[in-house]
Amino acid sequence: MGDTLTIGCHLSSSKGYTAMARTAVDIGANTFQFFTRNPRGCKAKAIDPDDVAAFRTFCADHGIARILAHAPYTLNPAAKDDRIQEFARTTFADDLARMEHTPGQMYNFHPGCHVKQGVDEGIRKIVDVLNGVLAPDQTTTVLLETMAGKGTEIGRTFEELARIIAGVELSSHVGVCLDTCHVWDAGYDIAGDLDGVLEEFDRTIGLDRLRAVHLNDSKNPCGSHKDRHEKIGHGCIGFEALSSVTRHPALRDLPFYLETPNDLAGYAGEIARLREARLIPLQ
């Protein structure tokens, strides 16, 4: 069981990989998340091979082993509109090709919204896209994110994610990113019964599929289906419960990513406080 908390936050990729890694170290992080391209657009910045080489050296020198790329919000493989689904397919494939510049990392995406087609059709389309873009020799693990269940989002239950994974031919390349705000808003009481939630996850999906955690507080009560992130300890989940997530035996060795409404100083404070709490044993 590891003693080092692997934690970081979402950072801007505008200045490249090395700049993100330097910023992460400056705020006490040893991992980070970033968007592969404009989160509400489609254009991706060209990858600079010199920057990637410098990034790899910097990470080796500063103990950064894992990073998490996040797909743009506009990517919806479950879309009803054929053009939107084709955009998802081409963007997904392009992002996975770009990820091979930083091999062995993770790529997270929101499963999508079925837009009144129904969950079954939405899942069928997500599976179809994944089967079209995953390759046997890729080194990137694709993560399905747990969702809050607003609108027609797919992934609001562990069962929906399990159904997607079951349909993927190269499922060894697929995992899950658990978002604490999202599962809370979806109705999973991680504050009152974390053990029970994780046992249900294990029965339904398998804890071996869980590869990363988005650590966020929530502005709304459990089961609200709202998806409004809050700073750690300022929301309805609370600091103690979220700290317990980072200390739980089934989770403590995973990388944690803050997506709270903060500036860099705020992230640095959250990281420091969570590192300090890591030293307190679970009761």
Secondary structure, DSSP 8 states (H G I E B T S, - for coil): ---S--EEEB---TT-HHHHHHHHHHTT-S--EEESS-TTS-------HHHHHHHHHHHHHHT----EEE--TT--TT-SSHHHHHHHHHHHHHHHHHHTTSTT-EEEE---B-TTS-HHHHHHHHHHHHHHH--TT---EEEEE-----TTBS-SSHHHHHHHHHH-TTGGGEEEEEEHHHHHHHT--TTT-HHHHHHHHHHHT-GGGEEEEEE-EESS-TT-----EE-TTSSSS-HHHHHHHHH-TTTTTS-EEE-SS--HHHHHHHHHHHHHHHTS---
